[in-house]
Amino acid sequence: MGEKEKARVHVLIEGRVQGVFFRAHTRDEARARGINGWVRNLPDGRVEAVFEGNRASLNSMLVWCHKGPPYAYVEKVDVQWQPYQGDLGDFRVRY
């Protein structure tokens, strides 16, 4: 896979996204798609994530982020596409 088929995306997710296992589900969904990166809760109630991988997998992950796991209610997803850097390991939850 060429570098142009890979990308990084920074995401901020707003809504009822804390206390509903959003981070754990995000980790599982990202790993299932072969995406590297991390996810964490922010003090203001949002969830922040960085995903890196091929564009098709990232687009699929973004579709999932707009829905989230059961019991989540996603109101807004801010997406910022960035150049692929290749510096992220396996997807993990940050605390």
C-alpha positions in Angstrom: 0.0 0.0 0.0 1.4 3.4 -1.0 1.8 6.3 1.3 -0.9 8.2 -0.6 -3.5 5.6 0.4 -2.7 6.1 4.1 -3.6 9.0 6.3 -4.1 10.3 9.8 -7.3 11.8 11.2 -7.8 13.7 14.5 -11.3 13.4 15.8 -13.2 15.2 18.6 -16.6 13.6 19.5 -19.3 15.5 21.4 -22.5 14.2 23.0 -23.1 11.5 25.6 -19.8 9.8 24.9 -18.3 9.3 28.4 -19.5 6.6 30.7 -20.9 4.5 27.9 -17.7 2.5 27.1 -17.0 4.7 24.1 -13.2 4.3 24.5 -13.2 0.5 24.8 -15.6 0.2 21.8 -13.5 2.6 19.8 -10.4 0.6 20.5 -12.1 -2.7 19.4 -13.5 -1.1 16.2 -10.1 0.4 15.3 -8.2 -2.8 15.9 -10.8 -4.7 13.8 -10.0 -2.3 10.9 -6.2 -2.5 11.4 -6.1 1.2 12.5 -3.3 2.4 14.8 -3.7 5.3 17.2 -5.3 6.2 20.5 -8.5 7.4 22.2 -9.1 9.3 25.4 -11.7 11.2 27.4 -11.3 15.0 27.7 -12.2 16.9 30.9 -14.9 18.8 29.0 -16.9 15.6 28.3 -15.7 15.0 24.7 -13.8 12.1 23.4 -10.6 12.7 21.4 -9.0 10.2 19.1 -6.2 9.9 16.5 -6.6 7.2 13.9 -3.9 6.2 11.3 -4.2 3.7 8.5 -5.6 3.3 5.0 -8.2 5.8 3.9 -11.0 3.2 3.4 -10.5 1.9 7.0 -10.4 5.5 8.3 -13.6 6.4 6.4 -15.3 3.3 7.9 -14.1 4.3 11.4 -15.5 7.8 11.0 -18.9 6.4 10.0 -18.8 4.4 13.2 -17.8 7.5 15.3 -20.9 9.3 14.2 -23.0 6.5 15.7 -20.8 5.2 18.6 -21.5 2.2 20.8 -24.9 1.3 22.3 -26.0 4.0 24.9 -23.9 6.7 23.3 -25.5 9.7 21.7 -23.2 11.5 19.3 -24.1 15.1 18.6 -21.0 16.3 16.7 -17.8 14.9 15.2 -15.0 17.3 14.3 -12.7 15.7 11.8 -9.3 17.0 10.8 -7.4 15.0 8.1 -3.6 15.1 8.5 -0.7 13.6 6.6 0.3 10.0 7.4 3.2 9.9 9.9 3.6 6.2 10.8 4.6 6.9 14.4 1.6 5.3 16.1 1.6 1.8 17.5 -1.3 -0.6 18.1 -4.6 1.2 18.9 -4.9 1.9 22.7 -6.9 3.8 25.2 -5.0 6.7 26.8 -5.8 7.8 30.4 
